[in-house]
Amino acid sequence: MKITVDLKEKHRISPYLYMQFMEPLGVADPSMDAAWNFEENDWHPCVIDAVKDLAPTMIRFGGTMMDYYHWKEAVGPKRIPMINHCWGGLYANQAGTHEVVDFCRRVQAEPMLLVNMESDGFENWARPKNDTLRLGTAQEAAEWVRYCNDPEDALRLSHGVKEPYGIKYWQLGNETSYRIRGHVGFSVDQCYEVTARFAEAMRKADSNLTLIGWGDKDYEGKSWIKKMSGLDGVDMLAFHHHFGSGLPDSPLHGTAYRDDPELTWRHLMNAHQSLDEHIRLLRSECGGKRLAMTEGHFALPGRNRNEVLSSWGAGVAYARCLNVIMRHSDVIDIATMADFFGTVWQVNAVMLPAPIVGDKKPYLQPVGAVMRLFGKYQGERALDCSCDSTVDVVASRIGSKVFLHLANTDMKKAQKIELDIGQTAVMHVIAADPTAEITPDHDDIFQVEDIPIDPRDFTLPAAAVAAIEIDI
């Protein structure tokens, strides 16, 4: 099998295609509460270490919970706990703006903040039962921008923080077009008007922001992006992608995936198709706006969002999704394929022990292992490449180094490969049984092996994911 690489450099690849997002998930998956050490009033060091290893280039704070979030409750010496209406329980707000930004700085990730944009039109979040008004206003969003970025902001200075945080990236609207638990928020026209107002107010507070509006399809399948692309006040349009196999009679539910490994493999290897179709639709109507996939992962029925996602077969499927993103990197600037860290959900990149005591340490799920691998060995410019067999491959370049990201879509057969470039290379590879599942007691089964190769003749193991580093 031959892989051909064209060394002519194409578009610049954004550094933010390996983003993670941080959201307090209440009793559903005690993510931020589990990572926060309430005794020490700080992040658990082992969580910081695990995220440094994962090396996300950007971290977004907030998700659905931002539709009832007031940022002032989570700054300064006296925090006001909030009911976590979507995810259950009570969030102490101990980790707010300062703590989130501090986390990002420690792991060298660019922070992105999501604002409460009039609760995205969801009346159940704006005025929930037995709670105060949770509606977020444009004034509140602008005040948050000033708190973060204005060197003279009196409230931040009163909290003892002299230097501004300098937050550049802000998202306006989160799943605004979706039907969530039977409730419907803004129409596209309402979202356009509200986003424009928020953008204007926030830019008055700081004209140097990068603002990300919402642009995905609605719950009826109607496209919003053409309308939203007409907004002058936003730089990017966000969408989310939650997906299954895309094939009928999927075994990716409950524990049925264990019954027929070959059938499960076929369904996993098809899952990337829906992501490619989704992006193609959005880019055809985005009017030149950049795209940001600020949430993306499998959405499967089963225990803890389905334990098939702890298997290496899911790791190979996620590698194919990341290659889809790379093929669309001429229009996508921000992307993720995981739910970051938590104690329960199998869609997480990092799994945390609960509680964090003794010698128990966080570990990477298959999606985290692949995101770490591809993110570490990534060029700055895209290259064209082609392959005539069962290996899914993309290429990039920085200077005299070329990087290939490969996924062997054959679960049983290794692939003999010939490259038409380079004489020396290193293959950084994860090769495992597709049915192998990572657990807290066996958390080292998806390790990267570094193998010097002759790129003109080498072998990619069955069901392997690899990043190849080639000197040219």
C-alpha positions in Angstrom: 0.0 0.0 0.0 1.4 3.4 -1.0 0.8 6.8 0.6 1.5 9.8 -1.6 2.2 13.2 0.1 2.3 16.5 -1.8 4.8 18.7 0.0 3.2 22.0 -1.2 1.9 23.8 1.8 -1.8 24.7 2.0 -3.7 26.7 4.6 -2.6 27.3 8.2 -4.0 24.8 10.7 -5.4 26.4 13.8 -3.7 25.4 17.1 -7.2 25.0 18.7 -8.4 21.7 17.1 -7.7 19.8 20.3 -9.8 21.9 22.7 -11.5 20.6 25.9 -14.4 22.1 27.7 -15.0 22.4 31.5 -18.5 22.4 32.9 -19.8 21.7 36.4 -22.0 18.6 35.7 -23.6 18.3 39.1 -24.6 14.8 40.2 -24.6 13.6 36.6 -20.7 13.4 36.5 -19.0 15.3 39.4 -16.3 16.7 37.1 -15.3 20.1 38.5 -16.2 19.2 42.1 -14.1 16.0 41.8 -11.1 18.0 40.4 -11.3 20.7 43.1 -9.7 20.1 46.5 -12.1 21.9 48.9 -9.7 21.4 51.9 -6.8 23.1 50.1 -9.0 25.5 48.1 -7.1 24.5 44.9 -7.1 22.1 42.0 -5.9 18.6 42.8 -2.2 18.5 41.6 -2.8 15.1 40.0 -5.6 16.6 37.8 -3.3 19.4 36.7 -0.6 16.8 35.9 -3.0 14.7 33.9 -4.3 17.6 31.9 -0.7 18.8 31.2 -0.1 15.4 29.7 -3.2 15.6 27.6 -2.1 19.1 26.6 -5.3 20.8 25.4 -4.6 23.9 23.4 -7.8 25.6 24.6 -10.3 25.1 27.4 -13.9 26.4 27.2 -15.7 27.1 30.5 -19.4 26.4 30.5 -22.1 24.5 28.7 -25.9 24.2 29.3 -25.4 25.4 32.9 -24.4 28.8 31.6 -28.1 29.4 30.8 -28.7 30.0 34.5 -25.1 31.1 35.5 -24.4 34.5 37.1 -20.6 35.0 37.0 -20.6 37.4 40.0 -21.7 34.6 42.3 -18.4 32.9 41.6 -15.8 35.6 42.1 -14.3 37.2 45.2 -14.0 35.9 48.8 -17.7 35.2 49.3 -19.2 32.7 46.8 -22.9 32.1 46.4 -23.8 28.4 45.7 -26.3 27.8 42.8 -28.7 25.1 42.0 -27.5 23.1 39.0 -30.8 22.9 37.3 -29.7 20.9 34.3 -27.3 18.4 35.9 -28.7 18.2 39.5 -27.3 19.1 42.9 -25.8 22.3 44.2 -22.7 23.9 42.7 -20.6 25.7 45.3 -19.1 28.2 42.8 -15.8 27.7 44.5 -14.2 27.4 41.0 -15.2 30.5 39.2 -13.5 33.0 36.8 -10.2 33.3 38.7 -9.9 29.5 39.3 -10.7 28.5 35.8 -8.3 31.0 34.3 -5.6 29.9 36.8 -6.2 26.2 35.7 -5.8 27.2 32.0 -2.6 29.1 32.8 -1.1 26.1 34.7 -1.7 23.7 31.8 -0.8 26.3 29.1 -4.3 26.4 27.5 -6.1 29.4 26.0 -9.3 30.1 28.0 -12.7 30.6 26.4 -15.7 31.8 28.4 -19.3 31.2 27.5 -21.8 33.9 28.6 -25.4 33.6 29.8 -27.1 35.0 26.7 -30.6 35.6 28.1 -30.8 31.9 29.0 -30.7 31.2 25.2 -34.4 31.8 25.3 -35.2 28.9 27.6 -37.8 30.1 30.0 -37.3 27.1 32.3 -33.7 28.1 32.8 -34.4 31.9 33.1 -37.1 31.5 35.7 -36.7 28.0 37.3 -38.9 26.8 40.0 -37.9 27.7 43.6 -35.0 30.0 42.5 -34.1 33.6 41.7 -34.1 35.1 38.2 -31.3 33.4 36.3 -31.6 35.4 33.0 -28.3 36.8 31.8 -28.3 40.3 30.3 -26.0 42.0 27.8 -24.9 44.4 30.6 -23.9 41.4 32.8 -21.9 40.0 29.9 -20.1 43.3 29.3 -19.3 43.6 32.9 -17.7 40.2 32.9 -15.6 41.3 29.9 -14.5 44.4 31.9 -13.8 42.3 35.0 -11.5 40.1 33.0 -9.8 42.5 30.7 -10.0 46.1 31.9 -6.8 46.9 33.9 -8.9 49.4 36.0 -11.9 47.3 36.8 -12.8 48.1 40.4 -14.4 44.8 41.3 -11.5 42.7 40.2 -9.1 45.0 41.9 -11.1 44.8 45.1 -10.7 41.0 44.9 -6.9 41.5 45.0 -6.3 40.6 41.3 -4.2 43.4 39.9 -3.4 42.1 36.5 -6.3 41.6 34.0 -6.9 38.1 32.8 -6.9 39.1 29.1 -9.6 36.7 27.9 -9.8 36.9 24.1 -12.3 34.1 23.2 -16.0 34.4 24.2 -18.9 32.3 23.1 -22.5 33.7 22.9 -25.1 31.0 22.9 -24.9 27.3 23.6 -27.1 24.8 21.8 -29.5 27.7 21.3 -31.3 26.0 18.4 -31.8 22.7 20.1 -34.9 21.3 21.9 -33.6 20.5 25.4 -35.7 18.3 27.6 -38.9 19.3 25.7 -38.2 23.0 25.9 -37.5 25.3 23.0 -35.5 28.5 23.2 -34.9 31.4 20.7 -36.0 31.3 17.1 -33.2 32.0 14.6 -34.4 35.6 14.2 -34.5 36.1 18.0 -31.0 34.6 18.3 -29.7 36.9 15.6 -31.0 40.0 17.4 -29.9 39.0 20.9 -26.5 37.9 19.7 -26.0 41.3 17.9 -26.9 43.1 21.1 -24.6 41.1 23.3 -21.7 41.4 20.8 -22.1 45.2 20.6 -22.2 45.5 24.4 -19.2 43.2 24.9 -17.1 45.0 22.2 -17.7 48.3 23.9 -16.1 46.8 27.0 -13.2 45.4 24.9 -12.9 45.9 21.1 -10.3 43.2 20.7 -12.4 40.1 21.5 -13.0 37.1 19.3 -16.7 36.4 19.5 -18.3 33.1 18.7 -22.0 33.0 17.9 -24.3 29.9 17.6 -25.0 28.6 14.1 -26.1 24.9 14.2 -29.2 23.4 12.8 -32.4 23.5 15.0 -34.3 20.5 16.4 -36.4 20.3 13.2 -33.3 20.1 11.0 -33.6 23.6 9.7 -30.3 25.4 9.1 -29.5 28.5 11.1 -26.0 29.2 9.8 -26.9 31.2 6.6 -28.9 33.7 8.7 -26.3 33.8 11.5 -23.4 34.2 9.1 -24.8 37.7 8.3 -23.9 38.9 11.8 -21.0 41.5 11.6 -20.4 41.3 15.3 -19.2 37.7 15.5 -16.0 36.1 14.2 -17.0 32.4 14.3 -20.1 30.3 14.4 -20.4 27.4 16.8 -22.0 24.0 16.4 -22.0 20.7 18.3 -21.9 17.2 17.0 -23.3 14.3 19.0 -23.3 11.1 17.0 -23.8 7.3 16.7 -22.7 4.9 14.1 -24.9 6.3 11.4 -25.9 2.7 10.4 -29.2 0.9 11.1 -29.4 -1.8 13.8 -26.5 -0.4 15.7 -25.0 -2.6 18.5 -23.6 0.5 20.2 -26.1 0.4 23.0 -26.1 -1.1 26.5 -23.7 -4.0 26.5 -24.8 -5.3 23.0 -21.5 -4.1 21.5 -19.7 -7.0 23.3 -21.7 -9.7 21.6 -20.3 -9.3 18.1 -16.9 -7.5 18.0 -16.7 -7.4 14.2 -20.2 -5.9 13.8 -19.3 -3.3 16.5 -16.1 -2.5 14.6 -18.0 -1.9 11.4 -20.3 0.5 13.1 -17.5 2.3 14.9 -15.6 2.7 11.6 -18.6 4.4 10.0 -19.2 6.9 12.8 -17.0 9.6 11.3 -19.3 9.9 8.2 -22.0 11.9 10.0 -19.4 14.5 11.2 -18.1 14.9 7.7 -21.6 15.4 6.4 -22.4 17.9 9.2 -19.4 20.0 8.5 -19.9 20.0 4.7 -23.4 21.4 5.2 -22.3 24.1 7.6 -19.3 25.2 5.4 -21.5 25.4 2.3 -23.7 28.1 4.1 -21.3 29.8 6.5 -20.6 32.8 4.2 -16.9 32.9 5.0 -17.3 32.8 8.8 -15.0 30.4 10.6 -16.5 27.4 12.4 -16.0 26.3 16.0 -17.1 22.8 17.1 -17.2 23.6 20.8 -18.6 20.2 21.7 -18.4 16.9 19.9 -18.5 13.2 21.0 -20.4 10.0 20.7 -23.9 10.0 22.1 -24.9 6.4 22.8 -27.5 4.8 25.1 -26.1 2.7 27.9 -24.3 2.8 31.2 -22.4 6.1 31.8 -22.9 7.1 28.2 -21.9 3.6 27.1 -18.8 1.7 28.0 -17.9 0.9 24.4 -16.2 4.3 24.6 -13.6 2.8 27.0 -12.6 0.3 24.3 -9.8 0.8 21.8 -12.2 0.4 18.9 -13.7 3.7 20.0 -10.2 5.2 20.0 -9.7 4.3 16.4 -13.2 5.7 15.6 -12.3 9.0 17.3 -9.0 9.1 15.3 -11.1 9.0 12.1 -13.2 11.9 13.4 -10.1 13.9 14.2 -8.9 13.3 10.6 -12.2 14.6 9.3 -11.7 17.8 11.3 -8.2 18.1 9.9 -9.6 17.7 6.3 -11.9 20.7 7.1 -9.2 22.7 8.9 -9.4 25.4 6.1 -12.6 26.5 7.7 -12.6 25.1 11.3 -10.6 27.0 13.9 -11.8 25.3 17.1 -12.8 21.6 17.7 -13.0 18.9 20.4 -14.0 15.3 20.5 -14.4 14.8 24.3 -16.1 16.0 27.5 -12.8 16.7 29.2 -12.6 15.3 32.8 -15.0 13.6 35.1 -15.7 10.6 37.2 -18.4 8.7 35.3 -19.0 9.6 31.7 -17.2 7.5 29.1 -17.1 10.4 26.7 -14.5 12.1 28.9 -10.9 12.6 27.8 -9.6 12.2 31.4 -11.2 9.9 33.9 -10.8 11.0 37.6 -10.9 8.6 40.6 -13.6 9.4 43.1 -12.5 10.5 45.5 -8.9 11.4 44.7 -7.1 9.7 47.6 -4.0 7.6 48.0 -2.3 6.3 44.9 -5.3 6.5 42.6 -4.6 8.7 39.7 -6.5 10.1 36.7 -6.0 8.4 33.4 -6.8 9.0 29.7 -9.8 7.4 28.0 -9.1 6.2 24.4 -10.3 9.6 23.0 -7.9 11.4 25.3 -5.0 9.2 24.3 -5.7 9.9 20.6 -6.1 13.6 21.1 -2.9 13.7 23.0 -1.0 11.8 20.3 -2.3 13.8 17.3 -2.0 17.1 19.2 1.7 16.4 20.1 2.7 15.6 16.5 1.0 18.2 14.4 2.3 20.5 11.7 1.3 24.2 11.1 0.3 23.8 7.5 -1.9 21.3 5.8 -0.7 19.0 3.0 -2.6 17.0 0.5 -2.1 13.2 0.7 -3.7 10.1 -0.7 -3.9 6.4 0.2 -5.2 3.5 -1.9 -6.1 1.1 1.0 -7.7 0.8 4.4 -5.6 3.4 6.2 -7.3 6.7 7.0 -4.5 9.4 6.7 -4.0 13.2 6.8 -0.8 15.2 6.6 0.7 18.4 7.8 4.1 20.2 7.8 6.2 22.5 9.8 9.6 23.4 8.2 11.5 20.3 7.3 9.2 18.0 9.3 6.1 16.3 7.9 3.5 14.6 10.2 1.0 12.0 9.2 -2.0 10.9 11.3 -3.0 7.4 10.5 -5.8 5.0 11.6 -5.8 1.4 10.4 -9.5 0.6 9.8 -8.8 -3.1 9.5 -9.2 -4.7 13.0 -7.3 -7.8 12.1 -4.7 -7.1 9.5 -1.5 -5.1 9.7 -0.8 -2.9 6.7 2.5 -2.7 4.8 3.0 0.9 3.8 5.3 2.7 1.4 5.8 6.5 1.6 7.2 8.6 -1.2 9.0 11.1 1.0 11.7 11.0 3.6 14.4 8.5 4.6 14.2 8.6 8.4 11.1 8.7 10.5 9.6 7.8 13.9 6.2 6.1 14.3 4.4 7.0 17.5 1.8 4.3 17.7 -1.0 3.0 19.9 -1.8 -0.6 18.9 -4.3 -2.7 21.0 -7.0 -5.2 20.7 -10.1 -3.3 19.6 -12.2 -5.0 22.3 -9.8 -4.1 25.1 -11.4 -1.7 27.6 -9.5 0.6 29.9 -10.4 0.5 33.6 -9.0 2.1 36.8 -7.2 -1.2 37.6 -5.8 -1.5 34.0 -5.2 2.2 33.1 -2.0 1.8 31.1 -3.1 -0.4 28.2 -3.2 2.3 25.6 0.4 3.5 25.8 2.3 5.1 22.9 5.2 3.2 21.5 7.9 5.2 19.7 9.4 3.1 16.8 12.1 4.4 14.4 11.1 3.4 10.8 12.2 3.6 7.2 9.2 5.5 5.8 9.7 3.8 2.4 8.8 0.5 3.9 7.1 0.0 7.3 4.1 -1.8 8.9 1.1 -0.3 10.6 -0.4 -2.8 13.1 -4.0 -3.9 12.9 -6.4 -1.4 14.5 -3.6 1.0 15.2 -3.5 4.7 15.5 -0.2 6.4 14.7 1.4 9.8 14.3 4.5 9.6 12.0 7.2 12.2 12.2 9.2 12.4 9.0 12.4 14.4 8.3 12.6 15.6 4.7 
